[in-house]
Amino acid sequence: MEGGRGHGRVQPGADPRIRCDGGCGVSGRFEILTTPIDGLRILQRKPIGDSRGYLERLFCMDELQGLVPGKRIEQVNHTLTAGRGTVRGLHFQHPPHAETKFVHCLRGEVFDVAVDLRRGSPTFLHWHAEVLDADNHRTFVIPEGFAHGFQALADECEMLYFHTATYRQEAEGGLNAQDPRLAIRWPLPVAGLSPRDAAHPFIDANFAGVVA
């Protein structure tokens, strides 16, 4: 999917730097795909099916520990978003409560966006987007130091998030989804922003990013 500030379409490929015990590669339950932004990855889940349906593993710490070394899943959230064009985000948490998110779409279809906020990153303020839906069996893995948001491409979208940190109101941060400095190319007119998300200011010229 297209990304911002010089990033074109993803050329997916397995990431050789991540060791996933028993879970990587074509024969495993997950294949880890890279994106144009270093550290931002996609899990291609591999359901096992028969005439009755299928079994799909959404997460396994033993297999995916390499993506979150020294961390564990601390919180799971489930959302329903109504209204095609509705945007949620962009959200992140400041250190020391920064988190990695594993983002799944259970129903509907979304344009899922991550923005690199890592201080000193060569792709600082670049964004990358993936279309997630109930059928493509993809998980967007958004590491610490990124903001996240999405736009609903269907009238009802259910999302499931696994977080490596609990939500802390005092640590929350946000970007304006319509910030011209980001220039995110939302597929539909932006609609349905919450009052909180609509109130996020545009990025200040002095913003240097977050320490990831």
C-alpha positions in Angstrom: 0.0 0.0 0.0 1.1 3.6 -0.6 3.1 5.5 2.0 4.0 9.1 2.6 7.0 11.3 1.8 8.7 9.2 -0.8 7.4 5.8 0.0 5.7 3.8 -2.7 4.1 0.4 -2.7 5.3 -2.3 -0.4 7.5 -5.0 -1.8 6.7 -7.6 0.8 9.4 -10.0 1.9 10.2 -12.1 4.9 12.3 -10.3 7.4 15.4 -12.3 8.1 16.4 -10.3 11.1 13.5 -11.6 13.2 13.6 -15.0 14.8 10.2 -16.6 15.4 10.5 -20.0 16.9 8.5 -22.3 14.8 6.4 -19.5 13.3 8.2 -17.9 10.4 8.4 -18.8 6.8 6.0 -20.3 4.4 5.2 -23.4 6.4 4.6 -21.6 9.7 1.5 -19.9 11.2 2.9 -16.5 10.4 5.0 -14.9 7.8 6.7 -11.6 8.7 6.7 -9.0 5.8 8.7 -5.8 5.7 7.5 -2.4 4.7 9.4 0.7 3.4 9.8 1.9 7.0 12.3 0.0 9.1 10.8 -1.8 12.1 7.2 -1.5 10.7 6.0 -5.0 9.8 3.0 -7.0 8.6 2.1 -10.5 9.8 0.6 -12.7 7.1 -1.4 -15.1 9.1 -1.9 -18.7 7.7 -5.2 -20.2 8.6 -5.6 -24.0 8.6 -8.9 -25.0 7.1 -11.1 -27.9 5.9 -14.7 -28.4 4.8 -15.9 -27.2 8.3 -14.1 -23.8 8.2 -10.7 -22.9 9.5 -8.5 -22.2 12.6 -6.5 -19.1 12.6 -3.8 -18.1 15.2 -3.9 -14.4 15.8 -0.9 -14.3 18.2 1.6 -16.6 19.8 4.2 -15.2 22.1 6.5 -18.2 21.6 6.5 -17.6 17.9 6.5 -13.8 17.8 8.8 -12.9 20.8 11.3 -11.6 18.3 9.0 -8.7 17.5 8.6 -7.6 21.1 11.8 -8.7 22.9 11.3 -8.6 26.6 7.7 -7.6 26.4 4.4 -9.3 26.7 0.8 -8.5 25.8 -0.7 -6.4 28.6 -4.0 -5.4 27.1 -6.5 -6.4 24.4 -9.1 -4.0 23.0 -12.0 -4.5 20.6 -13.6 -1.7 18.7 -16.6 -1.3 16.4 -16.5 1.7 14.0 -19.7 2.7 12.2 -19.8 4.9 9.1 -17.8 4.6 5.9 -15.1 7.3 5.9 -14.9 7.5 9.7 -11.3 8.1 11.0 -9.9 7.1 14.4 -6.6 8.5 15.4 -3.8 9.2 15.1 -2.8 8.0 18.6 0.4 7.0 20.5 1.7 6.8 24.0 4.8 8.7 25.2 7.6 6.8 27.0 7.8 5.2 29.4 4.4 3.9 28.4 5.1 3.5 24.7 3.6 0.3 23.2 3.7 -2.0 20.3 0.3 -2.7 18.8 -0.8 -5.8 16.8 -3.8 -4.6 14.8 -6.4 -7.0 13.2 -9.5 -6.3 11.3 -12.2 -8.8 12.1 -15.1 -7.4 10.0 -15.3 -4.8 7.3 -12.3 -3.1 5.7 -10.0 -0.3 6.9 -7.1 1.9 5.6 -4.7 1.4 8.5 -2.0 4.0 8.9 1.3 4.2 10.9 3.4 7.4 11.2 7.1 7.2 12.2 7.7 9.5 15.2 11.1 8.1 16.2 13.6 10.9 17.0 16.5 10.7 14.5 14.8 8.2 12.2 15.6 8.6 8.5 11.9 8.2 7.9 10.7 10.6 10.6 7.1 11.7 9.9 6.8 9.3 7.0 3.6 7.3 7.0 2.7 3.9 5.6 -0.7 2.3 5.2 -2.1 -1.1 4.8 -5.6 -2.2 3.8 -6.8 -4.7 6.4 -10.0 -6.7 6.1 -11.6 -9.9 7.3 -10.4 -11.9 4.4 -6.7 -11.0 3.8 -5.5 -12.4 7.1 -3.1 -9.6 7.8 -1.9 -8.1 11.1 -0.3 -4.7 11.1 2.5 -4.6 13.7 3.1 -1.1 14.9 6.1 -0.7 17.2 6.9 1.9 19.8 7.6 5.3 18.4 4.8 5.3 15.9 1.3 6.9 15.8 -1.6 4.8 14.6 -5.0 5.5 13.1 -7.4 4.1 10.5 -10.2 5.0 8.2 -13.3 2.8 7.8 -13.8 1.7 4.2 -17.0 -0.2 5.1 -20.1 0.8 7.0 -19.2 -1.3 10.0 -15.6 -2.3 11.0 -14.6 -4.4 13.9 -10.9 -4.2 15.0 -8.9 -6.2 17.6 -5.8 -4.8 19.2 -3.1 -6.5 21.2 -1.0 -4.0 23.2 2.3 -4.4 25.0 1.4 -1.6 27.5 -1.8 -0.7 29.2 -3.6 2.6 28.3 -2.4 5.5 30.4 -4.3 8.7 29.9 -1.4 10.8 31.2 0.8 9.4 28.5 -1.5 9.7 25.5 -0.4 11.7 22.5 -2.1 12.4 19.2 -1.6 13.8 15.7 -4.2 15.5 13.6 -5.3 13.1 10.8 -5.6 16.1 8.4 -2.2 17.6 9.2 -0.8 19.0 5.9 2.8 18.2 7.1 1.8 14.5 7.1 -0.3 14.7 3.9 -1.9 11.3 4.5 -3.8 10.3 1.4 -7.0 9.1 3.0 -9.0 7.1 0.4 -12.3 8.8 1.4 -13.2 12.2 2.8 -12.3 12.3 6.5 -15.5 11.9 8.6 -16.6 11.0 12.0 -13.6 12.3 14.0 -14.2 12.3 17.7 -13.9 15.8 19.4 -10.6 14.7 21.0 -9.1 13.6 17.6 -10.4 16.7 15.8 -8.8 18.9 18.5 -5.3 17.5 18.0 -3.1 20.4 16.8 -1.0 20.3 13.7 2.7 19.3 14.3 4.8 22.1 15.6 7.9 23.0 13.6 10.0 22.3 16.7 8.6 18.8 17.2 11.7 16.5 17.2 9.9 13.2 17.7 9.8 10.7 20.6 12.5 8.5 22.0 11.7 4.9 21.1 
